[in-house]
């Protein structure tokens, strides 16, 4: 990541997206603790730039919900996915694909 910091500054959304992608890869590999750490870094990168009600934050909440579901933390997963659905619906309306994806995750909890 040191090389990346030379080209992408921490206040650039691409910086947070790198962590989000790394978290997704770790999730697919079954390394849920590392995935969670990466997604939380992404969220911590996005929040100061965009705030809590932005779709980037909702995207991280979907990923965190998936991770928590996989490790059996269903109450936390439910809280996160409900927040994500609310953000997506407020921003895009209830028929947007992001809402549908979040509701699909909700259905798995």
C-alpha distance (Angstrom), angle and dihedral (degrees) to the residues before:
residue distance angle dihedral
X1 . . .
X2 3.81 . .
X3 3.80 90.6 .
X4 3.79 90.9 48.1
X5 3.81 90.8 54.0
X6 3.79 88.9 61.1
X7 3.80 90.9 61.2
X8 3.79 105.5 24.8
X9 3.78 118.9 47.0
X10 3.79 121.7 -144.0
X11 3.81 91.8 -112.5
X12 3.82 91.1 57.8
X13 3.83 113.7 97.8
X14 3.81 88.5 -135.2
X15 3.80 87.9 68.0
X16 3.81 91.9 60.0
X17 3.79 91.1 42.2
X18 3.80 89.9 59.1
X19 3.79 89.8 59.7
X20 3.79 91.0 45.0
X21 3.81 90.8 54.3
X22 3.80 92.0 46.1
X23 3.79 89.4 50.4
X24 3.79 90.9 51.1
X25 3.80 91.0 51.3
X26 3.80 91.4 49.0
X27 3.81 89.9 47.9
X28 3.80 91.6 52.7
X29 3.82 88.8 49.0
X30 3.81 90.1 53.6
X31 3.80 94.7 -113.5
X32 3.78 95.6 131.5
X33 3.81 98.8 167.4
X34 3.80 92.0 54.1
X35 3.81 90.5 42.7
X36 3.79 90.5 54.1
X37 3.81 91.8 49.4
X38 3.81 91.4 51.2
X39 3.80 94.4 46.9
X40 3.80 91.0 47.8
X41 3.83 88.7 53.1
X42 3.79 88.4 52.4
X43 3.79 91.2 49.6
X44 3.79 92.1 47.6
X45 3.79 88.2 51.7
X46 3.81 94.2 49.4
X47 3.82 100.5 43.0
X48 3.83 98.5 68.0
X49 3.81 91.1 46.6
X50 3.81 101.5 42.3
X51 3.80 109.2 11.3
X52 3.80 132.0 -132.1
X53 3.81 98.1 -61.1
X54 3.81 97.2 56.5
X55 3.83 123.1 109.4
X56 3.83 90.6 -121.4
X57 3.79 87.9 62.5
X58 3.80 90.3 46.3
X59 3.82 89.5 51.6
X60 3.81 90.2 56.2
X61 3.81 90.4 47.4
X62 3.82 90.0 54.6
X63 3.79 90.4 51.8
X64 3.81 93.1 45.5
X65 3.80 89.7 49.0
X66 3.79 90.7 53.1
X67 3.79 90.9 50.3
X68 3.80 93.8 47.6
X69 3.80 90.7 47.5
X70 3.80 90.5 53.6
X71 3.81 92.9 51.1
X72 3.79 93.3 45.9
X73 3.81 99.7 -105.9
X74 3.78 92.5 131.9
X75 3.83 97.9 160.7
X76 3.80 91.5 55.5
X77 3.81 91.9 42.9
X78 3.80 90.5 52.0
X79 3.80 92.6 50.1
X80 3.81 92.2 49.0
X81 3.78 95.9 47.4
X82 3.80 92.7 46.8
X83 3.81 89.1 53.9
X84 3.81 90.1 49.5
X85 3.81 92.7 50.0
X86 3.80 90.6 50.2
X87 3.82 92.8 50.3
X88 3.81 93.2 47.0
X89 3.82 93.4 46.0
X90 3.81 92.1 48.1
X91 3.80 91.7 50.2
X92 3.81 102.9 35.9
X93 3.80 109.0 15.4
X94 3.78 127.4 -111.9
X95 3.82 98.6 -70.1
X96 3.82 98.7 58.1
X97 3.84 119.8 118.6
X98 3.83 90.8 -121.5
X99 3.81 89.1 58.7
X100 3.80 90.6 48.1
X101 3.81 91.5 50.6
X102 3.81 91.8 49.6
X103 3.82 91.1 48.2
X104 3.79 89.1 51.0
X105 3.80 89.2 55.7
X106 3.81 89.2 47.1
X107 3.79 89.0 54.3
X108 3.82 90.7 56.4
X109 3.82 94.0 56.1
